[in-house]
Each structure stands twice: as structure tokens, then as C-alpha cells.
């Protein structure tokens, strides 16, 4: 069997005998034309992919950090591929049509371009990792997987092309000194199938680059759609957050008024009763028995204990207000949960490899959730304020009507004793104070304020829990699993 070199020399001899039928005019080998066409398609496809991302040079998406970084990474990666890999195939296309340059020069340029491509091939995983960090969602990583696979194919194609070029170099060495131009040399390459191998390899690269160009174009459209969605979502979530803060601040102001009214009422009650007691004791200091003095002293201590308890609970309420502000203003608030979900929905909208129809259709519903959440919060706040106002009204009624009236009636009854004969006066006082229940009556007020200040206050935190559960149940993760 004849060697490859013998076949090449035979082809050249035949060409000389036949008088160079195509080297003196514009005739081109069909395989050479195909090689040029496929190589040009690679360059065009990569340029189209790069041009799809050109707007991100000046106007990258800004609605989310992940969209921004992902788009810039994609732009840089495709731009480098277009420049470096495109440069390789540009030289291949030039080699397939060159008629004047020596083969060693033309194919050396391809080899140089391949060498320039190597750093990108080695560092491609850095781009893929960044794309994964910014475009992959909790439930799908097909975007970064696509680029990882495409980059692996680029590495494989480049390695295969490099191997073919080594074989070409051997042929170049075998015909050194014969003065062949590149077209003549390509004709020689076709003799043993090496040219066809080049055509097949570049054809695969053409198909691969075409798919990349189509994917990048679709991805750009998806990024723009996701950026538009995210911009609207950010605006509505921020508006919801500001409304929530305003609603909570209004609640605290109104709640403060209710609890302050209790302190005012109890302070007023204390001052009123102290005035009555002082007046009574100062007028009849020597006539009071030990039992009567003890009973009246119990009244003073009951009021003082109540006031201490109320002021202590008032401080607890202030702490509660701080907690309430934090709950509805930090990362645990319902709007913050929606913000996290909007990030996941954004990433799903970017996915053009395995499009998520559920996520796409869920956009309109999702954009209504911030205002719905705020409506639910307003309802909670109004219910809470209603409870507090009712409770405060009951406390005021007990303090102003029942206790004030009760103590006033007690002192009025004690006053009656002084109209008795002197020797019967203390008996009268002792009989009356025996029936007085200051401790029990003030315990009633103490108990009511305890439940109002501490138990009812818990309802707002429960409201937050219910609200967060609500947005979780109607949100993205629950409806587009």
C-alpha cells in the first residue's frame, strides 16, 4: 500500500502533467470551500453571540446583583470566546482560500491562535462557577451546566483541531522545498482524507457555535425580562416595606396613647385616693384604732404596688415596641421573604435551557403579593389596636368608675361614724373596715392590666407569624416547586 507521502507526490505530479487546471484561475477545491464556509460560520456565530451582549458593556442589568454579575460574566466569557476562538477559525477560513502564502506560514498562524486560546480553555471553569452562583436557582442548574458542557466541547474541539494541525505539520515537512502555495497544499491534504477531517471538525464547531449564538440570544432576552420583573418587584417590595414601617409606627403611636391613658388614669386615681386618705387621717389622727390605721395603710400600699406594677409593665411594652419594629423591619419580615423569593423567581426566568413555565406564569400573581401582605398587616394592626383600646377602656372604667367610686364610698361611710356618740365611734369604724376589701379590688385592676399589657401584646407577634406563613403558602416555592 502506497504511503501518504507517495499519494501526495502522485497528486502533485498529475497536477503538473495536466497543466495546473485550477491553480491559475479562481477554481477552489469543494472541500476547501466547505472548510472556509464552516470556519466563517463559526466566526459569524461567535460574533453574533458577542453582539447580542454588546449592550451590557454600557447598560448591564441593575435590578439585582446576581443579574448584573451574571450578565457581565456572560458578556466577558462570550467576548473572549469570540475573540480567541473566533481568531482560530478566522485563520482556518483564510487558510482554506489562500492562494499566495506558503502553507507553513498560514498554518503557523492557526497554531498561534490556538496557543492564544489556551488560557481561556484552562480558566473556563471560573466563568462557569460565576454563572452558577448568579443564574442557577434552588431547583435547577441547567444554565451553568449548559455552559460547562459547551466549554468542555470547545476544549475537545480545540484539542482535536490541534491534533489535526500536527498531522498537517508533518505533511508540510514532507513537501518542504517544493514551493507549493496553500491551495496546492490543500489539494495534497485532500488525497489522504486529512482535509476532510478538518472539514468535519470545523463543521461540528459551526453547529456548536450556532447553538451557542442562539442560546445566548435567548438568554439575553430572558435576562432583560427578568430584570424588568425584578425592577417592578423591588419597587413593590420596597413600597410594601415602607408601608409596613409606617403602619407599625402608626400602631406604636396609637398604642402608646392607649397605654399612656391607663397610666394617667391610675396616677389620677392614686392622687385622688391619697388626697382623701390624707384628709381623713389628718382630721382624726388620735381617734383611729390600730385596725383602722392598718386598713387605711393597706389601701395606700395597694395603690402604690399597683402603680409600680403598671410602670414596670409600661417598660415591658416599650421593649415590645422595639421588638415589633425589628420584626417588621429586618430579614424576618414578610416583605424580606418575598425579596428572597423574587431572587429565585428571577433566576428561574433567566433559565432558557429548561424554561420554567410555572415561574413565568407566576410573575403577575407574585407582583401582587407585596400589597396583599401589607393589607394583611394593616388588618392585623387594626385588630390589635381594637383589642388594646377595648382593654384600655375597661381599665379606665375600673379605675375611674368602680375603684374611685368604691374607695370614695368607703371614706364616706367612715365619715358617718363621726356622727355617732364618741364612745361608739371606734366600734363603728372597726365594723366598717372589717368589710373593706382594698386588696381584692386593686387585685382586679392589677389582673386586668396584666392581661392587657402582656397577653394582648403577644398577638402582634402572632400576627407576624401568621403573615409570614401566609406569604410562604401563596409564594413561589409553595406554588412552583
C-alpha positions in Angstrom: 0.0 0.0 0.0 1.3 3.4 -1.0 2.3 5.8 1.8 0.6 9.1 2.3 3.7 10.9 1.0 3.6 8.9 -2.2 0.0 9.7 -2.7 0.6 13.4 -2.2 3.5 13.3 -4.7 1.4 11.4 -7.2 -1.3 14.0 -7.0 1.2 16.8 -7.5 2.7 15.0 -10.5 -0.7 14.6 -12.0 -1.4 18.3 -11.5 1.8 19.2 -13.3 1.1 16.8 -16.2 -2.4 18.2 -16.6 -1.1 21.8 -16.6 -2.4 23.2 -13.3 -6.1 23.1 -14.4 -7.3 25.1 -11.4 -4.3 26.9 -9.7 -4.1 29.6 -12.3 -7.7 30.7 -12.0 -10.3 31.0 -9.3 -11.0 27.4 -9.0 -11.3 26.1 -5.5 -11.5 22.5 -4.1 -15.0 21.8 -2.9 -13.6 20.5 0.4 -11.6 23.7 0.7 -14.6 25.8 0.0 -16.6 23.8 2.6 -13.8 24.3 5.2 -13.8 28.0 4.6 -17.6 28.2 4.8 -17.8 26.3 8.1 -15.0 28.3 9.6 -16.6 31.5 8.6 -19.9 30.3 10.1 -18.1 29.7 13.4 -16.7 33.3 13.3 -20.1 34.7 12.4 -21.9 32.7 15.1 -19.5 33.8 17.8 -19.6 37.4 16.7 -23.4 37.3 16.8 -23.3 35.9 20.3 -20.9 38.6 21.3 -23.1 41.3 19.6 -26.1 40.0 21.5 -24.4 41.0 24.7 -22.9 44.3 23.5 -25.4 46.5 25.3 -24.2 45.1 28.6 -20.9 46.9 28.1 -22.7 50.2 29.0 -26.1 49.0 30.3 -25.8 45.8 32.3 -29.0 44.9 34.2 -29.1 46.6 37.6 -32.3 45.3 39.3 -30.4 42.5 41.1 -26.7 41.9 41.9 -26.9 38.4 40.6 -28.3 39.5 37.2 -25.7 42.2 37.0 -22.7 40.0 37.8 -24.1 37.1 35.7 -24.7 39.3 32.7 -21.2 40.8 32.9 -19.6 37.4 33.3 -21.5 36.1 30.3 -20.5 39.1 28.3 -16.9 38.7 29.2 -16.9 34.9 28.5 -18.6 35.1 25.2 -16.5 38.1 24.2 -13.3 36.2 25.0 -14.5 33.1 23.1 -15.5 35.3 20.1 -12.1 37.0 20.1 -9.9 34.0 20.8 -11.8 31.0 19.3 -13.1 33.2 16.6 -9.5 34.2 15.8 -8.6 30.5 15.3 -11.4 29.8 12.9 -10.8 33.1 11.1 -7.3 31.8 10.3 -8.7 28.4 9.3 -11.1 30.2 6.8 -8.2 32.2 5.5 -6.1 29.2 5.0 -8.8 27.4 3.1 -8.9 30.2 0.5 -5.3 31.5 0.4 -3.6 31.2 -3.0 -0.3 33.0 -2.4 1.1 32.4 1.1 3.3 29.4 1.9 1.5 26.7 3.8 3.9 26.8 6.7 3.0 30.5 7.3 -0.7 30.0 7.0 -1.0 27.0 9.3 1.5 28.5 11.8 -0.9 31.4 12.3 -3.7 28.9 13.2 -1.3 27.2 15.6 -0.5 30.6 17.2 -4.2 31.4 17.6 -4.7 28.1 19.2 -2.0 28.8 21.7 -3.6 32.2 22.5 -6.8 30.3 23.2 -5.3 28.0 25.8 -5.6 30.3 28.9 -9.3 30.7 28.2 -9.7 27.0 27.9 -7.9 26.4 31.2 -9.8 29.1 33.1 -13.3 28.5 31.7 -14.4 26.9 35.0 -14.1 30.3 36.7 -16.7 31.7 34.3 -18.9 28.7 34.8 -18.7 28.9 38.6 -19.7 32.6 38.5 -22.6 31.8 36.2 -23.7 29.1 38.5 -23.5 31.4 41.5 -25.6 34.1 39.8 -28.0 32.3 37.4 -28.7 28.9 38.9 -31.8 28.6 41.1 -32.5 26.4 44.1 -34.2 23.8 41.9 -32.2 23.9 38.6 -28.6 24.4 37.5 -29.1 23.8 33.8 -27.8 27.3 32.8 -24.3 26.8 34.2 -24.4 23.1 33.1 -25.0 24.2 29.6 -22.0 26.5 29.5 -19.9 23.9 31.3 -20.8 21.4 28.6 -20.3 23.9 25.8 -16.9 24.9 27.2 -15.9 21.2 27.5 -16.8 20.8 23.8 -14.8 23.8 23.0 -11.8 22.3 24.8 -12.4 19.0 23.0 -12.8 20.6 19.6 -9.6 22.7 20.1 -7.7 19.6 21.2 -8.9 17.7 18.1 -8.0 20.6 15.8 -4.6 20.8 17.4 -4.0 17.1 16.7 -5.1 17.6 13.1 -2.7 20.5 12.8 0.1 18.3 14.0 -0.7 15.9 11.2 -0.8 18.9 8.8 2.7 20.0 10.0 4.0 16.6 9.2 2.7 16.9 5.6 4.2 20.4 5.4 7.6 19.0 6.4 7.3 16.2 3.8 6.8 18.7 0.9 9.2 21.3 2.1 11.2 22.8 -0.8 8.5 22.1 -3.5 7.3 25.7 -3.4 3.6 24.8 -3.1 1.1 27.6 -2.3 -1.6 26.9 0.2 -4.3 25.9 -2.4 -1.9 23.4 -3.9 -1.0 22.2 -0.4 -4.7 21.8 0.5 -5.2 19.7 -2.7 -2.5 17.5 -1.4 -4.2 17.3 2.0 -7.3 16.0 0.4 -5.5 13.0 -1.0 -5.4 11.0 2.3 -8.5 12.3 3.9 -6.8 14.9 6.2 -8.6 17.8 4.6 -12.0 16.0 5.1 -11.1 15.5 8.8 -10.5 19.2 9.0 -13.9 19.9 7.3 -15.7 17.5 9.7 -14.1 19.1 12.7 -14.9 22.6 11.8 -18.4 21.6 10.7 -19.0 20.3 14.2 -17.7 23.6 15.6 -20.0 25.5 13.3 -23.0 23.6 14.7 -21.9 24.1 18.3 -21.2 27.8 17.8 -24.6 28.2 16.1 -26.3 26.7 19.1 -24.3 28.9 21.4 -25.3 32.0 19.5 -29.0 31.0 19.6 -28.8 30.2 23.3 -27.0 33.5 24.2 -29.6 35.5 22.2 -32.4 33.8 24.1 -30.6 34.2 27.3 -30.2 38.0 26.7 -34.0 38.2 26.2 -34.6 36.2 29.4 -32.2 38.4 31.3 -33.9 41.6 30.1 -37.3 40.1 31.0 -36.0 39.0 34.4 -34.5 42.4 35.0 -37.8 44.1 34.2 -39.7 41.8 36.5 -37.1 42.3 39.3 -37.2 46.1 38.9 -41.0 46.0 39.4 -40.8 43.5 42.2 -38.1 45.6 44.0 -40.2 48.7 43.7 -43.3 47.0 45.1 -41.5 45.2 47.9 -39.8 48.4 48.9 -43.1 50.2 48.8 -44.6 47.4 51.0 -41.7 47.6 53.4 -42.1 51.4 53.8 -45.8 51.0 54.2 -45.2 48.3 56.8 -42.8 50.5 58.7 -45.3 53.4 58.5 -48.1 51.2 59.7 -46.1 49.8 62.6 -45.0 53.3 63.6 -48.7 54.5 63.5 -49.6 51.5 65.6 -47.0 52.3 68.2 -48.2 55.9 68.4 -51.8 54.8 68.8 -50.8 52.0 71.2 -48.8 54.4 73.2 -51.8 56.7 73.6 -53.9 53.8 74.9 -51.3 52.7 77.5 -50.5 56.2 78.5 -54.1 56.8 79.2 -54.0 53.9 81.6 -51.0 55.4 83.4 -52.7 58.8 83.5 -55.9 57.3 84.9 -54.1 55.2 87.6 -51.9 58.2 88.6 -55.1 60.3 88.8 -56.8 57.6 90.9 -53.7 57.4 93.2 -53.6 61.1 93.7 -57.3 61.3 94.4 -57.3 58.5 96.9 -54.2 59.8 98.6 -55.9 63.2 99.0 -59.0 61.6 100.5 -56.9 59.4 102.9 -54.6 62.2 104.0 -57.6 64.4 104.6 -59.3 61.7 106.6 -56.2 60.8 108.7 -55.1 64.3 109.4 -58.6 65.3 110.6 -58.9 62.4 113.0 -55.4 61.2 113.9 -56.0 60.4 117.5 -59.3 58.7 117.2 -58.3 55.9 114.8 -57.8 52.4 116.2 -54.9 50.2 115.2 -57.2 48.1 113.0 -58.5 51.2 111.1 -55.0 52.5 110.6 -53.8 49.2 109.3 -56.7 49.0 106.8 -56.1 52.5 105.5 -52.4 51.8 105.3 -53.2 48.7 103.2 -55.1 51.0 100.8 -52.0 53.1 100.4 -49.8 50.1 99.8 -52.2 48.5 97.4 -52.3 51.6 95.3 -48.5 52.0 95.4 -48.0 48.4 94.4 -50.4 48.8 91.5 -48.6 51.9 90.3 -45.2 50.1 90.5 -46.6 47.2 88.5 -48.1 49.4 85.9 -44.9 51.3 85.3 -43.0 48.1 85.1 -45.4 46.7 82.5 -45.2 50.0 80.7 -41.4 49.4 80.3 -42.2 45.9 79.0 -44.5 47.5 76.4 -41.6 49.8 75.3 -39.4 46.7 74.8 -42.3 45.1 72.9 -42.4 48.1 70.6 -38.7 47.7 69.8 -39.2 44.1 69.1 -42.2 44.9 66.9 -40.1 47.4 64.9 -37.3 44.8 64.4 -39.7 42.0 63.4 -41.3 44.1 60.6 -38.0 45.7 59.5 -35.4 43.0 59.5 -34.7 39.9 57.5 -37.6 38.0 59.1 -40.3 40.3 57.9 -42.7 39.0 55.2 -41.5 41.6 52.6 -37.9 40.3 53.1 -39.2 36.7 52.5 -40.8 37.9 49.3 -37.5 39.6 48.4 -35.7 36.3 48.7 -38.4 34.6 46.6 -38.1 37.3 43.9 -34.4 36.4 43.6 -35.4 32.8 43.0 -38.1 33.7 40.5 -35.6 36.0 38.7 -33.1 33.1 38.4 -35.9 30.8 37.1 -36.9 33.4 34.5 -33.3 33.5 33.2 -33.3 29.8 32.5 -33.7 29.3 28.8 -32.3 25.8 28.8 -35.2 24.3 30.7 -37.8 27.1 30.8 -40.0 27.1 33.9 -43.5 27.8 32.6 -44.9 27.9 36.1 -42.5 30.6 37.2 -43.1 32.6 34.1 -46.9 32.5 34.7 -46.5 33.2 38.4 -45.0 36.7 37.8 -48.3 38.6 37.8 -49.5 36.8 41.0 -46.2 37.3 42.6 -46.2 41.1 41.9 -49.5 41.4 43.8 -48.1 39.8 47.0 -46.4 42.8 48.5 -49.6 44.8 48.6 -51.6 41.8 49.7 -49.1 41.3 52.5 -49.4 44.9 53.5 -53.2 44.6 53.5 -53.0 41.6 55.8 -50.6 43.5 58.1 -53.0 46.5 58.2 -55.8 44.2 59.2 -53.6 42.7 62.0 -52.7 46.1 63.2 -56.3 47.3 63.3 -57.4 44.2 65.2 -54.5 44.7 67.6 -55.4 48.3 68.2 -59.0 47.4 68.7 -58.1 44.9 71.4 -55.8 47.4 73.1 -58.4 50.2 73.0 -61.1 47.9 74.4 -58.7 46.8 77.1 -57.7 50.3 78.0 -61.3 51.3 78.1 -62.1 48.5 80.6 -59.1 49.5 82.7 -60.2 53.2 82.7 -63.7 52.2 83.6 -62.5 50.0 86.5 -60.1 52.8 87.7 -62.4 55.8 87.2 -65.8 54.4 87.9 -65.5 51.3 90.0 -62.4 51.8 92.2 -62.7 55.5 92.5 -66.3 55.1 93.4 -65.6 52.2 95.8 -62.9 54.0 97.8 -64.9 57.2 97.9 -67.9 55.3 99.2 -65.7 53.7 101.8 -64.5 57.0 103.1 -68.0 58.4 103.0 -69.1 55.5 105.2 -66.2 56.1 107.6 -67.3 59.8 107.8 -70.7 58.6 109.1 -69.0 57.1 112.1 -68.1 60.6 113.4 -71.7 61.5 113.8 -72.1 58.7 116.3 -71.6 59.3 120.1 -67.9 59.4 120.9 -67.8 56.1 122.8 -69.4 54.3 119.8 -67.2 55.9 117.1 -64.3 53.4 117.0 -66.8 50.5 117.1 -68.4 52.0 114.0 -65.1 52.4 112.3 -64.0 48.9 113.2 -67.2 47.4 111.8 -66.8 49.2 108.5 -63.1 48.4 107.9 -63.9 44.8 108.6 -65.9 44.7 105.4 -63.4 46.7 103.3 -61.5 44.7 100.6 -58.9 47.0 99.2 -56.5 44.2 98.2 -59.1 42.3 96.3 -60.5 45.3 94.4 -57.0 46.5 93.4 -56.0 43.0 92.5 -58.9 43.1 90.0 -57.3 46.1 88.3 -53.9 44.6 88.5 -55.1 41.4 86.8 -56.8 43.2 84.0 -53.8 45.3 83.2 -51.6 42.2 83.4 -53.5 40.5 80.6 -53.8 43.7 78.6 -50.1 44.6 78.8 -48.6 41.2 78.4 -51.1 38.8 76.9 -52.6 41.0 74.3 -49.2 42.3 73.3 -48.3 38.8 72.1 -51.0 39.0 69.5 -49.0 41.3 67.3 -46.0 38.8 67.2 -48.6 36.1 66.4 -49.9 38.3 63.6 -46.4 38.5 62.2 -46.0 34.7 62.3 -49.4 34.2 60.6 -48.5 36.8 58.0 -45.1 35.2 57.2 -46.8 31.8 57.0 -49.4 33.3 54.6 -46.8 34.6 52.1 -44.9 31.3 52.3 -48.1 29.4 51.4 -49.0 31.7 48.5 -45.4 32.3 47.3 -43.2 30.9 44.7 -41.7 27.9 46.5 -45.1 26.6 47.5 -46.7 27.1 44.1 -43.9 26.4 41.7 -41.9 23.5 43.2 
